[in-house]
Amino acid sequence: MNKKIKIIELLLKIAHGEYPKRFKYNNKIYEYKRTINGTGYVTENDDWFNSDIYIDDWDNLNEYVEILEDNTEEIEEKSNFEDMGYEIAQAYFEFYKGIAKALTEKRKESEDKQ
């Protein structure tokens, strides 16, 4: 069964690292996604949740969202493509240094023989 919580409660969950996968607010379904524009809750039409709740007054923080999945997931720090790209680049750099060292040693051996 879906659970209804206030927006302020949702923001507190997020602040503590608990990210509901999907919820409904203002007849829109938001899903937690990593996109090229950032990470957050987005609809199918690329409407971001933060643009729907930030208005001049803060009364909407007491409005309800409907959590469509009870299970929340904690997002790992190194799980997006940017971080994986960094890890791959580091591994490649170490590999490159190893190859460069081996080639330098091979050149020195051939120079010593001459």
N, C-alpha and C positions, 0 to 999 in steps of 0.2 A: 504494500500500500504506500502511496506517495505521501510525503510529509510536507506540511507547510511551516515555513519559518519566516521570521521578519528579515528584511534586507540587512539590518544591522547585525543580526545573528549570522547571516551568511558571510558578511564581511569579517566577523570575528573568527569564524571557521577558517576562512582563507588566510587570515593573519596568523593562525596557528598551524598552517601547512596542511589543512584538510580541504581538498578540492572536490566537491560533488561533481560527478561527470556531466550531468545535465540538469537543468531546471527550467521552469516556465515562469515568465513574468510579462505582464501586459500582453497576453496572448501570443507571445513569442517564445520559442524554445531555444535556449542557449546551451552550447556545448563547450567544454573546456578543450581548447586547441592550441597548438603551437603553429603559428603562421609566419610568413615572411615579415609581417608587420608587428609581430610580438606574440606574447602568450596571454591568453585570457579567454573570456566567455564570448562566443560569437554565434550569431544565427546563420542559417543557410545563406542569407542575403548579405553576409559580412557586416551585419549590424553588431557593434560592440556593446556589451552590457553597460560599461561605464558611461557611454554617451546617452543611454536611456535613463540613468538614475541621477546624474549630476545636473541639478537645476538650481534656481536661485535660492529656494528654501530647502530645508532638510526634512520636511515632513514625510517624504517618501521613504525614509529609512525605517519607518514603522509599517510600511506596506509589506505584504506577504509575497514570497516566491514559493513555488511548489517544486520540491526536490523530486525529480523523476526517477532517481536511483538512490537508494539509501546508502549504498556502499560508497565510501569516499576513498580517494587514493592519495597517498603522499607522493609528491613529485620529487624524483631523485634529482640531485643537483646537476649531475653530468648526463642528462638524458636527451638534450636537444642536439640538433645537427651542428650548431655552432661549436658546442663543447666537443662533440665527436670529431669535428674537423680539426680542432686544436690538438686533440690527442693523436690523430692520424698524422698531422704535420710534425708533431714531436717525434713520433716513431720513425717517420721518413727521414727527419734530420739526423737522428741517431744512426740509422742505416747508412745514410750518405756519408757521415763522418767515418764510419767503419770502412766503407769502400775506399774513401779518399786516403785513409791511413794505409790500407793494404796496397793501393797503387803507389803511394809514396815509398813504401818499403821495397816494393818490387823494383821501382826505378833506381833506388839506392843500390840494391843488389846488382842490377845490371851495370850500373856505373862503376861499381867496385870491381867487377870482373873485367872491365875494359882497361 
